[in-house]
Amino acid sequence: MEGPKKEKIGQMFDSIAPEYDRLNHLMSLGIDKSWRRRALRQIVEPERPQRILDLACGTGDFSLAIASKAHPDTTVTGVDLSEGMLSVMREKVAAAGLEGRISAGQGDAEHLRFPDDSFDRVTIAFGIRNFEHREAALQEIRRVLKPGGRLVILELSVPSNPLIRWAYNLYFTKITPLIGGRISGDKAAYRYLPASVLKFPGKEAWMATMSGCGFRAVTHRAFTLGICRIYTGTK
């Protein structure tokens, strides 16, 4: 059963779904696309078919990018709390002619409907910070990964350099809510999103959490002066 936080987050993303892609690319100055491309190297093995689960898939940008680089027989399963986001995703998948390779369904990362050992990769792009019980989600992810399968997480973060961090906080906590609120009509959503980044654990704490949930060979890499980080772990 969904808790109140999950229900509220789902409703929030429903409200901003129509403008979500445009705002993401605008406010990141398009750099988010390069972060996804770099993460694909940890996910896609183009020489063989894979089963890939894209959690917090949103409007499907990452699912589509994965399918475009993967083996033609690879399947991507998108799961998200927000039906509004998934509706946008299904339109994009249909426009790309990829209905046979990409599916999208509403679901909760803490209670996945898939059998044990189902997927070669599980991905989460800019969504783990919104999970209500992250350890429970990590344990579920590990359950549905095949032995030797890999979890790949992309997430925004706070830069370590004090000067860059000051500029980042100014942009992210003052300018982003102003732009996002004006375009989407939901100021509260674009106040919540920067706040959720500031509250997410630092890299050492998050890597320890992944290890504590049973993942092996946990790694971390920073992109763009620490604004974005990629975490990987193996079952």
C-alpha positions in Angstrom: 0.0 0.0 0.0 1.2 3.5 -0.8 2.2 5.7 2.1 1.2 9.4 2.3 4.6 10.5 1.0 4.4 8.2 -2.1 0.9 9.3 -2.9 1.8 13.0 -2.6 4.9 12.6 -4.8 2.9 10.7 -7.4 0.3 13.5 -7.5 3.1 16.1 -7.7 4.7 14.4 -10.7 1.3 14.0 -12.3 0.9 17.8 -12.2 4.2 18.6 -13.8 4.3 15.8 -16.3 3.4 17.8 -19.4 6.3 20.2 -19.0 8.7 17.9 -17.3 11.1 17.1 -20.2 11.3 20.7 -21.4 12.0 22.0 -17.9 14.6 19.3 -17.2 16.6 20.1 -20.3 16.2 23.9 -19.8 17.3 24.0 -16.2 20.2 21.7 -16.7 21.3 23.5 -19.8 21.0 20.2 -21.6 23.8 18.6 -19.6 21.4 15.9 -18.3 21.5 14.3 -21.8 25.3 13.8 -21.6 25.0 12.3 -18.1 22.5 9.7 -19.4 24.8 8.9 -22.3 27.7 8.3 -20.0 25.6 6.0 -17.8 24.7 3.9 -20.7 28.2 2.5 -20.8 27.4 0.8 -17.4 24.1 -0.5 -18.6 24.0 -1.6 -22.2 25.8 -4.6 -23.6 24.9 -4.2 -27.3 26.3 -7.6 -28.3 23.7 -9.6 -26.4 20.0 -9.3 -25.4 19.3 -8.0 -21.9 16.3 -7.5 -19.7 16.5 -4.0 -18.1 14.3 -2.5 -15.4 14.1 1.3 -15.4 12.7 2.4 -12.0 11.3 6.0 -11.5 11.3 6.0 -15.3 9.3 9.2 -15.5 8.5 10.2 -19.1 10.8 7.6 -20.5 13.8 9.5 -21.7 16.2 7.0 -20.2 14.3 4.0 -21.3 14.3 5.2 -24.9 18.0 6.0 -24.7 18.7 2.5 -23.4 16.7 0.8 -26.1 18.4 2.9 -28.8 21.8 1.6 -27.9 21.0 -1.9 -26.8 20.8 -5.2 -28.7 17.6 -5.3 -30.8 16.2 -8.1 -28.6 16.7 -6.2 -25.4 13.6 -5.3 -23.5 13.2 -2.3 -21.2 10.5 -2.3 -18.4 9.7 1.1 -17.1 8.1 1.5 -13.6 6.9 4.8 -12.0 4.5 6.0 -9.3 3.1 8.7 -11.6 0.5 7.7 -14.1 0.8 11.2 -15.6 4.5 10.6 -16.3 3.8 7.2 -17.8 1.1 8.6 -20.1 3.8 10.9 -21.6 6.2 8.0 -21.8 3.8 5.7 -23.7 3.2 8.5 -26.3 7.0 8.8 -26.8 7.5 5.0 -27.1 4.7 4.8 -29.6 6.1 7.6 -31.7 9.5 5.8 -31.7 7.8 2.6 -32.8 9.3 0.7 -29.8 6.1 -0.7 -28.1 7.4 -4.2 -28.6 10.6 -3.4 -26.7 9.6 -0.9 -24.0 6.8 -1.3 -21.6 5.6 1.1 -18.9 3.5 0.4 -15.8 2.7 2.0 -12.5 4.4 0.5 -9.5 6.3 1.0 -6.3 10.0 0.2 -6.1 9.6 -1.1 -2.6 7.2 -3.8 -3.7 8.2 -4.9 -7.2 5.8 -7.3 -8.9 8.6 -9.3 -10.7 10.0 -12.7 -9.7 13.5 -13.2 -8.2 16.4 -13.0 -10.7 14.5 -11.3 -13.5 16.8 -8.6 -14.8 20.3 -8.1 -16.0 20.3 -4.4 -15.1 18.2 -2.1 -12.9 18.5 1.6 -13.5 17.3 4.7 -11.6 17.9 8.1 -13.2 17.3 11.1 -10.9 14.6 9.3 -8.8 16.2 7.5 -5.9 16.1 10.6 -3.7 12.3 10.6 -3.9 12.0 7.0 -2.6 10.3 6.9 0.8 12.2 3.8 2.2 15.4 3.6 0.2 16.8 0.5 1.9 13.6 -1.4 1.2 13.8 -0.4 -2.4 17.5 -1.5 -2.6 16.6 -4.9 -1.2 13.8 -5.3 -3.7 16.1 -4.3 -6.5 18.7 -6.8 -5.4 16.0 -9.5 -5.3 14.9 -9.0 -8.9 18.4 -8.7 -10.3 20.0 -11.8 -11.7 23.2 -13.1 -10.0 26.0 -10.8 -11.3 23.4 -8.2 -12.4 24.1 -4.5 -11.9 22.3 -1.6 -10.4 23.1 1.8 -12.0 21.9 5.0 -10.3 22.2 8.5 -11.6 21.4 11.2 -9.1 21.9 14.9 -8.6 24.2 16.0 -5.8 25.7 18.9 -4.0 29.3 19.8 -5.2 32.1 19.5 -2.7 33.9 22.7 -3.8 32.7 25.6 -1.6 32.5 28.2 -4.3 30.8 25.9 -6.8 28.5 24.8 -4.0 27.5 28.4 -3.3 26.7 29.1 -6.9 24.9 25.8 -7.3 22.7 26.4 -4.2 21.8 29.9 -5.4 20.8 28.6 -8.8 19.0 25.5 -7.5 17.2 26.9 -4.6 16.3 30.4 -5.9 16.3 30.4 -9.7 15.1 26.9 -10.4 11.9 27.2 -8.4 11.1 30.5 -10.1 11.6 29.2 -13.6 10.0 25.8 -12.9 7.0 27.3 -11.1 6.3 29.9 -13.8 6.4 27.4 -16.7 4.7 24.4 -15.0 2.3 26.3 -12.8 3.4 24.3 -9.7 5.8 26.3 -7.6 5.7 23.8 -4.7 7.0 21.0 -7.0 10.0 23.0 -8.0 10.7 23.9 -4.3 10.5 20.3 -3.3 12.8 19.0 -6.1 15.9 21.1 -5.1 15.2 20.4 -1.4 15.2 16.7 -2.1 18.7 16.9 -3.6 20.1 18.8 -0.6 18.7 16.1 1.8 20.1 13.1 -0.1 23.1 11.4 1.6 26.6 12.2 0.6 28.6 9.8 -1.6 30.3 7.9 1.3 27.0 7.4 3.2 25.1 6.3 0.1 27.8 3.8 -1.0 27.7 2.4 2.6 23.9 2.1 2.3 24.2 0.2 -0.9 26.9 -2.1 0.5 24.7 -2.7 3.6 21.9 -3.8 1.4 24.0 -6.5 -0.1 25.5 -5.0 -3.2 29.1 -5.9 -4.1 31.8 -3.8 -5.8 30.0 -0.5 -5.2 31.5 2.3 -7.2 31.0 6.0 -7.5 31.9 8.7 -10.1 31.2 12.4 -10.2 30.1 14.3 -13.3 30.3 18.0 -14.0 32.1 19.2 -10.9 30.0 16.9 -8.7 26.6 18.2 -9.8 25.7 14.6 -10.8 27.0 11.3 -9.5 26.7 7.7 -10.8 26.6 4.8 -8.4 26.9 1.2 -9.4 26.6 -2.1 -7.4 26.6 -5.8 -8.4 24.4 -8.6 -7.0 
